[in-house]
């Protein structure tokens, strides 16, 4: 008797099905299946109910847009699903995985974008929604091009969707920060880097600068972050001892983002170098002596540090002209800063060419050869920027020192 009752009870159990999160709010509240008709679903209109979809959804034409701007191989890939996500979020994360992250890797750092960010985004809801926001803006850029701050209003479906996801990421990150999880700091760093890229694509350079400073504060708050080693042991970038190789890669990403932001804003230069007994500002740089590079990665790390300083050189020079200082004193300080920058670049060139000379040309991969050419081009561009900056300041109508 008991066994037959158990069998009947087992037969009455409903089969588990995943709930769709794409229907209208009215159908979800009524626990009925929505046919998801655009504008107003048939379930609501046939019963005289008000049909209300989530405001931050991408248009139904998103699939056609994707087929027009993305490679067919990407469009045909199944969306990457996470629990409690809708099809728009899943589709945008697939775009992030297959398009946005690889393109960011070309711009910044392969290690950061194709390993660290992807791994954290797949595991952490806050980083996931930040990645979704970035890919939605990326798709909009592919359709319309880059925009300036305020050029696209929140009525634009991609921007509305992106910043709703951005808000979700912010809320989830705040919840994670309240936990005692030792890994939360890494999640915050990944979100910070993604937030900066979102703001850059949106044209909000001041907001990007704020996120950059917060990210740097997170890096510097680590207990025992810096480890001092004798200067003669190796070059400055090798003397940096971050909490992990992952964190070192993230610091380099912040350096590159700082350069991008400095094209539009002039915050103080980053100071993510090993502290010395002297001031680490631009005007107190001292040659560290031996600077031999052991790899192209080390050379790239060093040029990123120099590039960050050079990007702020013009801004620091401009600031000097607004001080109540004599023109002679201003020019003396500007020339001193210029000499420091040129000395750093000269030292980099010598160390870099020594590294290249020690490599067998026949053993270089195509990627390594491309990186060598890129580093040489970056060096020449930086030398030109620093060398010509003083001449540009001399002829500026705002402060003509020849008067």
N, C-alpha and C positions, 0 to 999 in steps of 0.2 A: 504493500500500500504506500509506504513511505517512498519507495523507489519510483513508483509510478507518478507520485506527486512531484518528485524532483525532476522527472523527465518532462512533465508538462510545464513546470516552471522554466526549464531550460529551453523548451520550444517557444515560450512566450517572449524570450529575450530578443530585443530588436538588434538587427545587425548594425554595427558601427559604421558610420559614414562621416567623412570630413565635411564640415559645414562650409558653404561658400561664403566668402567675405566680400563678394563683389555686388551683391544685390542691394536694393534700396533699403533705407533705414526702416521704413514702414513694414516691409515684408519680414525683415529680421526681427522686429519687435513682435510680430504676429507668429513667428516661427513657421512661416510658410516659404516654399521655394519661389524665389523671384525669377521671372523670365529675363530680367536685366535689359528690357527694351530701353533704348536711349530716350532721354527726356522724362518719360513717365512709363512705368512698366504696366503691362496688361492686367496683372493681378490687382493693381490699385485702381486703374481707370475703370475696369469692369465692375468694381464694387463701390465706386464713387469716393474712394479714399484719396487723400493727398499723398502723392508720391514724392519722396525726398531722398536723393542720393547724397553721398558724402561730397562735400564741396571740392575737396582736393583730389580729384580724379583726372587722369589724362583723358583726352578726347578719344572717341571710338576710332578715329582715324589714325591713332598711334601705330597700329599695325602696318598701315599703308605707308606712313612716314618712315618707319623702320626699314621697310623693304626698299624705299627710295634712297636712303642715306647710308645704310650699313651693308657690308658684304653679305651675299646670300648665305654663306656658311654660318654667319652669326645669327641671322634671322631664323634659320631653321633649327637652331639649338634650343632645346627645351629650357624654359625659365628655371632659375635656381630658387627653390622654395625653402622657406623657413616657416616654423610654426607661427600662426597668428599674423600672416602677411597676405596681402591681396595680389591679384595678378599684375597690377601696375608696378607694385614694389618688386615682385619677382622678375618681371621683364626688365626693369631698370637695373636691377642688380646683375642680371645676365649681361647687359650692356656694359656695366662697370667691369665685370670679370673679363670679358672678351675684348673690349675696346678701350674703355677709359683708363683702366690700370696699366695696360701695355703702353698707351700713349704717354701717360704720366711717367712711366719708366724711361721712355726716350728723353723726356724733358728733365727728369730729376735723377732717379736712382733705381736701378733694377731691383736691388735687394729690398728696398723699402716698399715699392709698389707691387711687385709681382710675388712677393713672399709675405712680408710682415703685415702690410695692410690687408691683403686678401685673407690671411689666416685669422687675424683678429676680427675682421668684418663678418666672416662666416660663423664665428663663435660668440660674438658680443652684439646684442641688439642695438646698443647705442652706435657702435661703429657701422653696423649694417645700414641703419637708416641714414647716417651721414654719407655713406657710399652711394645709397640710392639718390639722395639729394644731389650729389655731385654728378652722377650719370645723367639725371634728368636735365640739369643745366648743360651738360656736355652735348646732349642730343639737341637742345635748343640752339646752342652755338653752331652745331653742324647745319642747322636749318637757316639761321638768321645771321650768324656771325657774332663776334663779341659785342657786348653792349657797354655803355657807360652807366655810371650810377644813376638810377632813376629813369633810365631810358625805357625799360620794360616795367610796366606796373604789375600789381598783383592780380590784375584781370587776366593776364597771360596764363594759360593753363599749365604750361611746363614750369613757370616760375612759382605759381601758386602751389603746385604739387611739390616742387623742390623745397620750398621754404616751410611747408607743412612737415615734410620729412626732416628737415633741419631742426624744427621745433621739437619733434619727437625725439631726435637724437639728443638734444640738449636736456630734455626732461629725464630721459633714461640715464644719461651720463651723470646728472646730479644725484640720482638715486644710487648709482654705483659708487660715486665718490663718498657717499655716507657710510659705505660698508667698510669692513676691516680687511677686505681681500687684498693681499699683497700685490696682486696683478693689476689692480685698478689703475695704478699710475701709468702703466703701459697703454691701457685702453684710453686713458685721457690724452696721452701724447698722440696716439693714432687719430683720435677724434679731432684734436687740435689741428693737426696737419691737414686733415680733410676739410675742416671748417675754413681754414685759410684759403684753400683752393676754391671752395664754394664762393667765398666773398670776392676772390680775384675774378672768377668768371662772371660774377654779378656786377663787377665794376665798383665794389664797395671797398676801396683801398684802406680807408681809416679803420674799418671793422677788421679787415685782414691783419692790419698792424697790431690791433689790440689782441687778437688771437695769437699772433706771433710772440708778443711779449709774455703772454700767459704760458705759452709752451716753453719758453726759455726759463721762466720761473720754476716750472715743474722740473725741468732738467737740473737746475741749479740747487733745488731743495733736497736733492738726494744726499743722505748722510754719507760722508766720505767720498763724495763724487770725484774729487780731484786727488790724484796720487802723484806726488812729486818724485822725479827721478833726476839724477845728475845730468846736466845739459850735454856733457860730452858723450853720453851713451848713445843718443840717436837724435833724429830731427824732431822739431816741435810736435808734429802730429802724432808721431809714435810715442811721445811722452804722455799723451792724453790717455788716461785709464778710465774709461766709462764703466758704468755698472755692468754692461754686457756689450757684445758685438752688435746686438740689435739696437741698443741705445746709441751706440756710436754712429750707426747708419742714420738713425732719426735725427741726430744732431746735424749731420751733413745736409739732410733734407731741410732743416730749419735755416741753415746757411744759404741754401739756394733760394728758398722762399723769401728770405730777407732781401736778396738782390732784386727779386721781382718787385717786391713792395716798394723798395727804395726808388724805383723809376717814377713813382707817383707820390710817395710820402717820404719825409725825411726824419724818421725817428732816430734815436741814438743807435750807433752800430752795435751789433751783437758782440758779446765778450766771451763766447764759448771757446776760449783757448785756455791753456794752462796758466793760472795766475803766477806772476813772478813777484819779487820783492818790490819791483817798480810798478808804477801805474800802468794798467794794460790798455790805456786809451791810445788813440791813433798817434798822438804826438810823442808818446814815450816808447815807441817800438825800438827794441834793441836786437841787433843781429844775433841769432843764437849760435853761430859758429857752424859746426858741421850740420849739413842739411841733406845728406845723401838719401835718395828715395830707393826703396826696395821693390816697389810695385807701382803700376799705373794708378791703382786705387789711392795709394798714399799721395801721389802727385795731384790727383783730382781733389783730395781732401784739402791739400794745402792751397790750391788755386781757388777753391771755394771760400776759404778764410780770407784770402787776399781780395777776391772779388767783392766780398761783403764789405770790406773796408773801403775799397775804391768806389763802390756804389754810393757810399756816404761822403766821399771826399768833397764833391761839389757842394753838398748841403753844409758841411762843416766850414767850407771856405766862405759860402754865402753868409753864414751866421757871424763870421768874424767881422764882416763889413757893417753889421748892424750894432756892433759894440762901440762904446765911446772910446775908441782907441785911435791913435794917430795912424795915418795912411802908411807911414814907414814901418811902424810896428806890425800892422796888418800884413803887409807884403812879406815881412820877415817870417812871420808865423806860417803864412800860406806856402812860401817857398820851402820852409822846413818840412811841412807835411808832404809836399810834393816830393821832396828828396827821399823821405822815408818810404813812400809808395814805390818810387822808381828803384830804390835799393832792394826792396822785397821782391819786386818783379825780376830784377837782374839776378838775384840769388836763386829764385825759382827756376829761371831759364837755364842757369848753369847746372843745377842739380838734375833738372829734367833731361837735358841733352846728355848728361853723363849716364843717366838710366837708360836712355834709348841706345846709346853707343854700346852699352854692356849687353844688349839683347841681340840675338841672332835674327837678322831680318827675315830669314827663311822660316823661322819658327813662329812668327807673329800670325795670329789669326786675323781674319777680315775685320772682326770687331775691334781687336787691339790696334790694328793699323788705323782704323777710323777714329778711335779714341786719341791716338797720338796726334793725328792731324787736327782734331778738335781742340785739344789742349794747347797746341801751338797757336791756333787761331785765337783762342781765348786770351792767351798771353799777349799777342800782338795788339789785340783790341784794347786790352787794359792799359798797355803802355801808351797807346795813342790817346786814350781817354785822359790819363793822368798828365801826359806831356802837353796836351792841347788845352787842358782846363785852365791853366794860368793865363794863357793868351786870351781865352774867351772872357775871363774875368776882367782883364785889362781893358777890353773894348766894350764891356757891358755898359749901356747907357745909364744904368742905375748907379754905377760906381766907377766912373772913369778916373783911374788913378793918375793919369797923365796931366790932369788939370792942376 
